[in-house]
Amino acid sequence: MVDVVFLGTGGAFSTGRRSPVALLIESGKFRTLVESGPMIVEQLARVNLRPADIRNLFVSHYHGDHTLGFPMLVLNRLTASTRLHVYAGHNTAATLEMLWALAFPGFGDERLKIDYHRLSERGLEERELAPGIILSTTIVPHPPGVPTLAARWDFEGTAVTLATDTLPNALTLELARGSDLLIHEASFSATLQPNANSGEHFHSTAQQAGEIARRAGCARLALVHMGPEIGERPDVLIEEAQAGTDLEVIVPEDGERIRVGA
């Protein structure tokens, strides 16, 4: 069984109801944090966790709403007895290191207890995170100069895939194929914003996320990374993503926990 906790469900411009996207993925004794945006320490506290409780972190790309909380996360686990394993693309890992150095210069690396696992920004890669737990990543369409990774976690028969800050694309579709849960960004709504050009901003609509989920044969779709306007209309986003089909779609709230798999 796998639990997914939606620490944040909004995008860079979200306020109030939705904070910047961040997740916890848990199975047995394994836990990984996904993304480390500016509110990450507070987001963890809301579900009664401390930075010291985090041993694994995946970061999709280096935009601020996904990384700016990293220095505070690291600072608040300096006394942790465990190391932090950071999984990120080469450029994103370099940005995380730079953010720490700028925020808190003078701390010796030996105090940080961080192991960086630098992922390929050219194609598909697999890493074993723990016995029976595999992380697969692939580069996806992204703004120029901002390499972005989609990720899939396989837990002995249960799969969770994340795709954020990207256009609908064949690479995401293949990575997500057969997933029990696809977590896909919906920065725009074709229904609520019919004149918006989501592709111009390298983002997706709820309609496009639903199409990817159906084509990939995913059992369930969760929409995240929503802007402040469309994030207030989950009913519209669900209907848009379903497009008259029986696809199970959820628009989670911040702090919501769902169970995936048997």
Secondary structure, DSSP 8 states (H G I E B T S, - for coil): -EEEEEEE-B-TT--TT--B-EEEEEETTEEEEE---TTHHHHHHHTT--GGG--EEEE----HHHHTTHHHHHHTTTT-SS-EEEEEEHHHHHHHHHHHHHHSTT--GGGT-EEEEEE-SSS-EEEEEETTEEEEEEEE--STT--EEEEEEEETTEEEEEE-SS---HHHHHHHTT-SEEEEE--B-TTT-TT--GGGGT--BHHHHHHHHHHTT-SEEEEESB-TTGGG-HHHHHHHHHTTS--EEE---TTEEEEE--
